[in-house]
């Protein structure tokens, strides 16, 4: 494995984990950051749930690519 490939894999792994942490922290139901922009917490959960799931999926894909690059052997 070349040094650049390993560095890219580590970078993608870290960015993906940061993305997962961001979407978890900003989720109104499970997160630690509570947004009071809307009047009802139920509306906030309803409005942000699709974005949270898409963010988790996208970050998971980035983590998977990073892990794949780290596990890739030189040919």
N, C-alpha and C positions, 0 to 999 in steps of 0.2 A: 504494500500500500504506500502510495506516495504521501509525502508530508502534507501537501495541499488537500488531498482527499480527506485525510484524517482531520485536518483543521476545519474543513467545510462540514464534516459530519458532526464535530463537537459544536460548532457554531449553530447549525440547524437544530441540534438537540437542545441547546440552551434556549434558543429563540422559541422553539415549540413549547418548552416547559414554562417559559415566561408568558407565552400566550395563554396557556391553560390556566396559569395562576391569575392572569388578568381577568379572563372571562369568569372564573370562579369568584374572584373578589368583588366584581361589579354586578353579580347576579343578585336581584332583590330577594330571592328566596333563600339561597344558601350562602351568599357572600358576606363579607365583612363591611363593605361600604354600602350604606343605606342612602339611596337617593330619595329625596322628598319632593321631586318635581311634580308628581301627580298627587291628587287628593286621596286616592285609594291604593293601598298596597296590593290589592287583588288586581287592579288595572295595571300596575307596574309589573307584576309577575306575568300577567297575560301578554303585555306588549313586548317584554324582553326575552321571553322563553325561546322563540325561534332564533334570535340572534345569539343567545348563549349556546344553543345546540350546534349551530353552524360554526361558531367560534371554536368550540371543543373539537368538532370534526376536522376543521382546517388545521388547528394546532396539532391534533393527533397525526394528521398526514405529514406535517413538517417533522414531528418527532420520529415517525416511521422512516422517512427518507434519511434523517440523520443517523438513525441506528443502522439502517442498511449500508450507508457509506462507511460507518465505523466497522461493520462486519465484513466488508468487501475485501477480498484478498487480491494481491497483485497477480497478474497472469504471466 
